[in-house]
Amino acid sequence: MQILKMKATYFKHTLNFKQPSGTSRGVLKTKDSWYIKLENDVKYGIGECGLLNGLSIDPTEEYEATLHWVCENIHLGLDVLYLKLADYPSIQFGLEMAFNSFSSSNPYVLFPSEFTEGKKGMVINGLIWMGEKSFMKSQIQEKIKQGFSCIKLKIGAIDFTSELDLLRYIRSEFSASEVELRVDANGAFSKDSALEKLKQLSEFNLHSIEQPIAAGQWESMADLCRQTPLPIALDEELIGLKDVTKKEKALLTIQPQYIILKPSLIGGFKGSQEWIDLANKHHIKWWMTSALESNIGLNAISQFTFTQHNEMPQGLGTGSLYTNNMQSPLTIEGESIMYKPEYDWENKFNL
């Protein structure tokens, strides 16, 4: 790669949701993403730096200044810049993406595989957005109609009794062998009430619960993981752990049943690979989840995930949320995400 001849620029694109989407951090109508573009006279590469308000640890007041600095110092190369961006995991990810994209003969094929050849797809979970019970029920019915056998529900937003009623309804219609149910509490339970709530949730044969209590309470989470009748997956707990030694300490202390990886929040491919290697070492299962990226970021995450040969349903189905996303070869067929190389990327972002 001829770094000296390469120019770097960045730009912002605000993604508009097709309909307001409820999360544990409020209702989302728009989402900002920043893009790093590398180019010379003959080729270009593109990477997405995605921020999630209330979840990303990147200092927002210095964010654009940091992107400017990165582009001015692109000659330092990926390895040096990555280390200097330890406080900006989303920029680390966007930069990795951009360099991989630039190095490729096709800027949108970062990890060539049977996935990018259109020969194989990956099973994903169907995500149910928070809202009134009737709204959540209609989403569940639609996902099952589409062919999803793994459904993920956010809980902790409506009252717990209503959430139990919703799960009771699903199980009255579909057994655990027909539909796998994952729930995500986003740290909504108190450490004093969490175990009792896990016991009530376990009656519905759930696959797992993500982050039952808030991150940072390692001993309390470890106690829960030892006593739980329901497998626990760490999510927010992984954010902000930059040193591989501390990552391993967290896993050894808490000993979760699963971990969930969002590259935008944990330092991109490199950060994700460190967690994957540690999880494999300590016999902890994992799956990958996108973090509301546009199709640029979703494409990179999907390609990377496929190379890991993980057969669990992944959390990769967010590309159809927006009115102004870039049209891509990524499609959802039944419960699988596929890459259709015969489809073109539509250059909506003025690349």
Stockholm file with secondary structure:
# STOCKHOLM 1.0

chainA/1-351         MQILKMKATYFKHTLNFKQPSGTSRGVLKTKDSWYIKLENDVKYGIGECGLLNGLSIDPTEEYEATLHWVCENIHLGLDVLYLKLADYPSIQFGLEMAFNSFSSSNPYVLFPSEFTEGKKGMVINGLIWMGEKSFMKSQIQEKIKQGFSCIKLKIGAIDFTSELDLLRYIRSEFSASEVELRVDANGAFSKDSALEKLKQLSEFNLHSIEQPIAAGQWESMADLCRQTPLPIALDEELIGLKDVTKKEKALLTIQPQYIILKPSLIGGFKGSQEWIDLANKHHIKWWMTSALESNIGLNAISQFTFTQHNEMPQGLGTGSLYTNNMQSPLTIEGESIMYKPEYDWENKFNL
#=GR chainA/1-351 SS CCGGGCEEEEEEEEEEEEEEEEETTEEEEEEEEEEEEEECSSCEEEEEEECCTTTCCSCGGGHHHHHHHHHHTGGGCHHHHHHHTTTCHHHHHHHHHHHHHHHSSSTTCSSCSTTTTTSCCEEBCEEECBCCHHHHHHHHHHHHHHTCSEEEEECSSSCHHHHHHHHHHHHHHSCTTTCEEEEECTTBBCTTTHHHHHHHHHTTCCSEEECSBCTTCHHHHHHHHHHCSSCEEESGGGTTCCSHHHHHHHHHHHCCSEEEECGGGTTHHHHHHHHHHHHHHTTCEEEEBCCSCCHHHHHHHHHHHHTTTCCSCBBCCCTTSBSSCCCCSEEEETTEEEECTTSCCCCTTCC
#=GC SS_cons         CCGGGCEEEEEEEEEEEEEEEEETTEEEEEEEEEEEEEECSSCEEEEEEECCTTTCCSCGGGHHHHHHHHHHTGGGCHHHHHHHTTTCHHHHHHHHHHHHHHHSSSTTCSSCSTTTTTSCCEEBCEEECBCCHHHHHHHHHHHHHHTCSEEEEECSSSCHHHHHHHHHHHHHHSCTTTCEEEEECTTBBCTTTHHHHHHHHHTTCCSEEECSBCTTCHHHHHHHHHHCSSCEEESGGGTTCCSHHHHHHHHHHHCCSEEEECGGGTTHHHHHHHHHHHHHHTTCEEEEBCCSCCHHHHHHHHHHHHTTTCCSCBBCCCTTSBSSCCCCSEEEETTEEEECTTSCCCCTTCC
//
